[in-house]
Amino acid sequence: MNTRVTAQTLAADAAEFLRFKRALGMGYRRAEFVLNSFVRFVREHWREQPAPLDEAVTRWAARLGGRKAITVGNEFGVVRQLCLFRRRRDPASFVPEHAVAPVKESVFLPYIFTRQEVMNLLEAAAKHKGRFIWGVMLHALILVLYCTGMRLGETHAVSGFKRMAYLAAGIPWIASTANIAESPAQRNATNVAGASTARAVWSLSVNR
């Protein structure tokens, strides 16, 4: 399958693809960065001449050495989705095989806390004294993390945590159902509280 495409056409296809995904409610912000990288790579190597899509995808996926397979696989997946999207207009358009960027098994081995270690963490958290997060807040946060499986960064999206962060920084909290953007002071309060929480949780975990 010999599909040839220019960088200009790829850029237009990528923009249409992003509009399609976002119409489905997907943010696709990271994917936009990946697609821009791919289009830029094609433009740098083939200028505005038609590029063989199979060669462009393969060379782009292997452009940087030493990267983790999961990273390459995630980026490749976005470009492959673009190629599949192009088949809506051209059913014979090239779509790369997954073998171009195989995702290898992760060697990461998570550590699972025992019940007693969790109890020790909660006890130490309740005694924590910090400027932006108090013992009762840290205790509640760790309890939520343990019971729900949420990541630490995901708690920033929880309105209750933001409310605690604002109050801890002395910034008034105004409850509203409207989609109002945070002020710089509010964003800073959340970020500072989040950083303080991360440091506190790390300190508790290494000293459990």
N, C-alpha and C positions, 0 to 999 in steps of 0.2 A: 504494500500500500504506500504509494508515493505522494504524500500530501505536502504541498509547498504553500507557504503563507508568508506575507510580509509582516514586519513589526507593526506597521500602521493598522493592518487588518486584525492582528492579534490584540492590539490595544483596544480596538473597538469591540472585539468579541469579549475581552475581559470586562470592559465597562458594562456591557449588556448582561454578562453573567453575574456580576455583582448586583446589578439592579434586580435581576431575577431572584437571587438568594435573599436579598433584603426585603423584597416584597413578600417573602415567606416568613419574615420575622427574624432572620438571622443577621447578626451584626457583621460578621465576616471581615473584621478589621485586620486581623493578622493575615487572613487570606489575601486581602488587597495588597498588603506589603509584599507577599510572595509573588503574586501575579505581576506586580510592577517590576520586581526583580527579574522575572522571566522575560518580560517584554523588553526590558532594558538590555538583557543579555543577548537577545536576538538582534536588537538594533545595533549593538556594539560589534557583533561578529558578522552580520550579513547586511548591515546598513539598511537600505530600503529595498534590497533585492529579495526575491522570494527565497525563503529558507526551507530546507527539508525538515518538516516538523519532527520526524522521528529522531534525526540527528540532533536537532536543537534541544529536545527534551533530555536525551541521554547525556549530552555534553553539559547541559545546565545542572542536572542532578549530580554530576561528578565534578563540578567546577571547583569545589573546595575539599581538600583532603583532611582527614583526621576528625571529621564530625561524627557524632553518634548516629547510629542507624535509625533510631527513632525520630531524630530531627530531620534527617534526609527523607525518611518515609512520610512524615507529616507534610512537608513542603511538596514532595512529589505528588501526594494525594490531591492537593489543591489543583495543581497543573493538570493532573489526569481528569479531574472533574470538569475543568475547562474544556479539555479535549472531547469529553463525552457531550458536553453542552453544545459544542460546535456541530455535532452530528444531527442536531435538530434541523440545521440548514443543509448540511452535507452528510448524508448517511454513510458515505464511504470515507469520511475523514479519519485520519490516523488517531488511534487511542493506544497509548503505551501499555504494555503488560506490567503487572505488579513486580515482576522479576527485575525491572530496571532499578528499583530501590526497595529490596526486600526488608521487611521489619524483623530484626532479630529478637530473640527472646531476651528480655531484660535481666540483668544480673543483680538488680537491686533486691535486697532482702530486708523487708520491713521488720522493725522491732515491735513486738506486741507486749504492752504492759500487763503485768499480772494485776489481779484485783487489789492486792496489798500495795503495789506500787502506785496505782491510781489513788488509793486512799491516802497514801503518803503525800502525793502531789496536791490533793485537795486540802489536806491539813496544812501543808506549807503555804499554799496559795492564800488561805484565809489569814495567815499571819503576815502577808506581804505588805510592805509600806512603800509606796511610790508616790511621785508627784502627780502623775496623770492617771494612774489606775490604782484603786484601793484593793485591799484584801478581799472584801466581799464581792467586788466586781471580777477580780481574777478568779476567785473561787467559782462564781457563776459561769464565767466564760469557759473554764476548763471542764466544768460539768456538762455544758452544752456541747463542747467539742467531743467529749467522751461518749455522750449519749446519742449524738446525731451522726458522728463520723465526718463532720464538716472540717474543711481545712481552715487554718488560722486566717488566711486572707479572705476567705468567703464570709467571715463574720462581719466584714466591713459593709456588706450589703444588707445586713440585718438592722432594721431601724432602731431596735432596742439598744444595740451596741453603740450606734451613732449618738443616740440620745444621751447615753452615759458618758460618751466621749465629750460631747458639747458641754454637759453640766460640769464635768471634771475640769474643763478648761475655762469655766466661768462664762460660757456663751449661752444666751437664752435659747431654749428649744421651743419652737413653734410647730405644733402638730398641724398638718395640712394634708388634704388629699390631692391637692394640685401638684402638678409636675414642675416644681420650682427648683432651679439649679442652686447648689450650695454656694455660699459665699466663700471667698478665699480664706476667711478666718475659720469657717466651719470645716472646709476641706483640710486645713492645717491641723485643726483639733483632732479630726478623725485619723489623719496620718500619724500625728505625734502619739496619740493614744495607741494606735496600732503598733507603732515601733516599740513603744514602752511595753506593750503586751508581749510582743515577740521576744524582747529581751528577758522579760520576767519569766515567760514560759520556758525559754532556753535555760535560764539560770536554775529553775526548779528541776528541769529534766536532767541536767548534768550533775546536780547535787542531790538526786533522789536517794 
